[in-house]
Amino acid sequence: MKMVGGLIILVVTFWLASIPVFAQRQPTPTPSPAPTTETATHSATATPSAVVEKVIVVEKPDITEPTVETKGRLERYLDEQRLGPLNYTNFLRYSIRQAVSRGVPANTIVLILLFPVVAAIIAASRHLLGIRGFGIFTPAVLSVAFVATGLVSGILLFLVILLVADLGQRLLKRLKLQYLPRMALLLWFVSLGVFAVIFLTSLVNFGTITNLNIFPILIMVLIAETVIEVRIGKSPKEAADLTIETIILAVVSGLILSLDLVQKSALLNPEILVLSVAIFDIFVGKFVGLRLLEYLKYRKLLK
């Protein structure tokens, strides 16, 4: 509980500290020609909130959404690459172009190709570094949600969901309900908490959260159920450690998914990517030595 509260304070502090920097980066307005009567009438009715909304909407392209800017960027990479005759070294590239030409969004293909990369990173973090988290699926899906929401906004929203779920679990202990009705009530608490966050952020024109679609929100709500189940079967400290490690894995994976170089490599060299991930997974699976955190923990005994 204290760790979750501390993380929320840290994220809020980071967000508040980034506000003046964002304001300094706004371009200086340049003189424009005199507007026509219709344009002048439209601009006269503009409200300050509309101006703020326009500023917030200008963000980095979201790879989880097939927007015009994202599609144009990824499809431009495909157009710039020249392919030779079809053979076993470029059959995936031909398949990608065929799928894109028939209407499949390029960003969807990139996410499908990069999801095994995220899974490999999480598996390596467990077997090589000793960072556990909630398995592979939970941090991998959470990383996609962070990419869709933005890193700071996603962490803040997820921590609020965890905080509401924790409070709900403490309140429902006295009712002594069966498992499924209790989980249903916890999701009821979480849904109300998410609605409260969206409502409050809309009042302060924090458009990053208010403009979210249901996809990343549902992911975070469902992951909260996993966190609650872990808290029931483990000690509070162990559950808190697993939660923090899951967030760390999701943040690192989300940063990797957001890199333009990684997206471009996955789209233009899918054969190399797929083969490299498979070889890396086999290497990690064969490793039987001490993990990094175990080595640091028992280094005195090893000496």
C-alpha positions in Angstrom: 0.0 0.0 0.0 2.8 2.4 1.0 4.8 1.4 -2.1 1.8 2.1 -4.4 1.2 5.5 -2.8 4.9 6.4 -3.2 4.8 5.4 -6.9 1.7 7.6 -7.4 3.5 10.6 -5.8 6.6 10.0 -7.9 4.6 9.8 -11.2 2.6 12.9 -10.3 5.8 14.8 -9.4 7.3 13.8 -12.7 4.2 14.9 -14.6 4.1 18.3 -12.9 7.8 18.8 -13.5 7.3 18.2 -17.2 4.5 20.7 -17.6 6.7 23.9 -17.8 9.1 22.1 -20.2 6.2 21.3 -22.4 5.1 24.9 -22.3 8.6 26.1 -23.3 8.6 23.9 -26.3 5.5 25.4 -27.8 6.4 27.2 -31.1 6.2 31.0 -31.2 3.1 32.1 -33.1 3.8 33.7 -36.5 1.8 36.4 -38.1 -0.9 35.1 -40.5 -3.0 36.8 -43.1 -6.3 38.4 -42.1 -9.0 35.7 -41.9 -12.1 35.8 -43.9 -15.5 36.6 -42.4 -16.3 32.9 -42.0 -12.9 32.0 -40.4 -13.0 35.0 -38.1 -16.5 34.1 -36.9 -15.3 30.5 -36.2 -12.2 31.7 -34.3 -14.1 34.2 -32.3 -16.3 31.4 -30.8 -13.3 29.3 -29.9 -12.9 28.7 -26.2 -9.7 28.3 -24.1 -10.5 24.7 -23.6 -10.6 24.1 -27.4 -7.2 25.7 -27.7 -5.8 23.4 -25.0 -7.4 20.4 -26.6 -5.7 21.2 -29.9 -2.3 21.5 -28.2 -2.7 18.2 -26.4 -3.9 16.3 -29.5 -0.5 16.9 -31.2 1.3 13.9 -29.8 3.7 11.2 -30.9 2.0 8.7 -33.3 0.4 5.8 -31.4 1.5 2.5 -32.9 -1.5 0.7 -31.4 -3.9 2.9 -33.4 -4.0 2.8 -37.2 -4.0 6.6 -37.6 -3.2 8.4 -40.8 0.2 9.6 -39.5 1.2 6.1 -38.2 0.1 4.3 -41.4 1.8 6.9 -43.6 5.1 6.5 -41.7 5.2 2.8 -41.7 3.9 2.4 -45.2 6.6 4.9 -46.4 9.2 2.6 -45.0 7.8 -0.2 -47.1 7.7 1.9 -50.2 11.3 2.9 -49.8 12.6 -0.7 -49.6 13.3 -2.5 -52.8 12.8 -6.3 -52.9 14.6 -8.8 -55.1 13.1 -12.0 -56.5 10.9 -14.0 -54.1 12.9 -16.6 -52.1 13.3 -18.0 -48.6 15.2 -14.8 -47.4 12.4 -12.3 -48.1 9.1 -14.3 -48.2 7.9 -12.6 -45.0 8.5 -9.2 -46.6 6.5 -10.1 -49.6 3.7 -11.4 -47.3 3.7 -8.1 -45.3 3.4 -6.1 -48.5 0.6 -8.3 -49.8 -1.3 -7.9 -46.5 -0.8 -4.1 -46.4 -2.0 -3.8 -50.0 -5.2 -5.6 -49.0 -6.0 -3.3 -46.2 -4.2 -4.8 -43.1 -2.8 -1.9 -41.0 1.0 -1.8 -41.0 1.0 -1.0 -37.3 -0.9 -4.2 -36.5 1.7 -6.2 -38.3 4.5 -4.5 -36.4 2.9 -5.2 -33.0 2.4 -8.8 -33.9 6.0 -9.2 -34.9 7.3 -7.3 -31.8 5.1 -9.1 -29.3 7.5 -12.1 -29.3 10.4 -9.7 -28.8 8.7 -8.4 -25.7 8.0 -11.9 -24.4 11.7 -12.8 -25.0 12.9 -9.7 -23.0 10.6 -10.6 -20.1 11.8 -14.3 -20.2 15.4 -13.1 -20.2 14.7 -10.7 -17.3 13.4 -13.7 -15.3 16.1 -16.3 -16.1 19.2 -14.0 -16.5 18.5 -11.1 -14.2 16.0 -12.6 -11.7 13.2 -10.1 -12.2 10.0 -12.1 -11.8 6.9 -10.1 -12.3 3.5 -11.7 -13.0 4.7 -14.2 -15.6 5.1 -13.2 -19.3 1.6 -12.3 -20.5 0.7 -9.7 -17.9 3.8 -7.4 -18.3 3.7 -7.9 -22.1 0.1 -6.9 -22.4 0.6 -4.1 -19.9 3.5 -2.7 -22.0 1.1 -2.4 -25.0 -1.4 -0.6 -22.8 1.4 1.8 -21.8 2.3 2.5 -25.4 -1.4 3.3 -26.1 -1.8 5.6 -23.1 1.6 7.2 -22.9 4.1 6.2 -20.3 3.4 8.7 -17.5 -0.4 8.6 -18.0 -0.4 4.8 -18.2 1.6 4.3 -15.0 -0.6 6.9 -13.2 -3.8 5.3 -14.3 -2.6 1.8 -13.5 -1.4 2.8 -10.0 -4.8 4.4 -9.4 -6.5 1.2 -10.4 -4.3 -0.8 -8.1 -5.0 1.6 -5.2 -8.7 1.4 -5.7 -8.6 -2.4 -5.9 -6.5 -2.6 -2.7 -9.0 -0.3 -0.9 -11.9 -2.4 -2.2 -10.3 -5.6 -1.1 -9.8 -4.2 2.4 -13.5 -3.1 2.6 -14.8 -6.5 1.3 -12.9 -8.6 3.8 -15.6 -7.9 6.4 -18.4 -9.1 4.2 -16.9 -12.6 3.8 -18.2 -13.2 0.3 -17.5 -16.1 -2.1 -14.6 -15.7 -4.5 -16.4 -14.7 -7.8 -19.0 -12.3 -6.2 -16.1 -10.7 -4.3 -14.1 -10.3 -7.6 -17.1 -8.9 -9.3 -17.5 -6.2 -6.5 -13.8 -5.4 -6.8 -14.2 -4.8 -10.5 -17.1 -2.6 -9.6 -14.9 -0.5 -7.4 -12.2 -0.4 -10.1 -14.7 0.7 -12.8 -15.9 3.6 -10.6 -12.3 4.5 -9.8 -11.4 4.7 -13.5 -14.5 6.7 -14.2 -13.5 9.2 -11.4 -10.0 9.5 -12.9 -11.4 10.2 -16.4 -13.9 12.7 -15.0 -11.3 14.6 -12.9 -8.7 14.7 -15.7 -11.4 16.1 -18.0 -11.9 19.0 -15.6 -8.2 19.9 -15.8 -8.0 19.3 -19.5 -5.5 16.5 -19.2 -6.4 15.1 -22.6 -3.9 12.2 -22.6 -6.3 10.2 -20.3 -9.6 11.7 -21.4 -9.0 10.7 -25.0 -8.2 7.1 -24.3 -10.2 4.3 -25.9 -11.5 1.3 -24.0 -8.8 -1.1 -25.1 -5.9 0.0 -22.7 -8.3 0.7 -19.9 -9.8 -2.8 -20.1 -6.3 -4.3 -20.1 -5.4 -2.5 -16.9 -8.6 -3.4 -15.2 -8.2 -7.1 -16.1 -4.5 -7.0 -14.9 -5.8 -5.6 -11.6 -7.7 -8.8 -11.1 -4.4 -10.8 -11.5 -2.8 -8.5 -8.9 -5.6 -9.1 -6.5 -5.3 -12.8 -6.9 -1.6 -12.7 -6.1 -2.2 -10.5 -3.0 -4.6 -13.2 -1.7 -2.1 -16.0 -2.0 1.1 -14.2 -1.1 2.4 -11.9 1.6 1.9 -8.1 1.1 5.6 -7.5 0.7 6.0 -10.3 -2.0 2.9 -9.1 -3.8 4.2 -5.5 -3.8 7.6 -6.6 -5.1 6.0 -8.6 -7.9 3.8 -5.6 -8.8 6.8 -3.2 -9.0 8.8 -5.7 -11.0 5.8 -6.1 -13.4 5.6 -2.3 -13.9 9.3 -2.1 -14.5 9.2 -4.9 -17.1 6.1 -3.2 -18.8 7.8 0.2 -18.9 11.0 -1.2 -20.4 9.0 -3.2 -22.9 6.8 -0.2 -23.8 9.9 1.9 -24.4 11.2 -0.7 -26.8 7.9 -0.9 -28.6 7.9 2.9 -29.0 11.3 3.1 -30.7 11.0 4.0 -34.3 14.2 2.1 -35.1 12.7 -1.1 -33.6 9.4 -0.7 -35.5 11.3 -0.1 -38.8 13.6 -3.1 -38.3 10.6 -5.4 -37.6 8.8 -4.2 -40.7 11.7 -4.2 -43.1 13.6 -7.3 -41.8 11.0 -9.6 -40.4 12.9 -12.8 -41.3 16.0 -11.7 -39.3 13.8 -10.6 -36.4 11.8 -13.8 -36.2 14.9 -16.1 -36.4 16.9 -14.0 -33.9 14.1 -14.1 -31.3 13.8 -17.9 -31.7 17.5 -18.4 -31.2 17.6 -16.0 -28.3 14.7 -17.9 -26.6 16.6 -21.2 -27.0 19.7 -19.7 -25.5 17.8 -18.3 -22.5 16.1 -21.6 -22.0 19.4 -23.5 -21.9 20.9 -21.1 -19.3 21.2 -22.8 -15.9 23.6 -20.5 -14.0 23.0 -18.0 -11.3 20.8 -15.1 -12.1 22.3 -11.6 -11.7 20.2 -10.7 -8.6 21.1 -14.1 -7.0 24.7 -13.5 -7.7 24.6 -10.1 -6.0 22.6 -11.5 -3.1 25.0 -14.4 -2.5 28.3 -12.9 -3.6 29.7 -13.0 -0.1 29.1 -16.8 0.0 30.6 -17.3 -3.4 33.9 -15.6 -2.2 
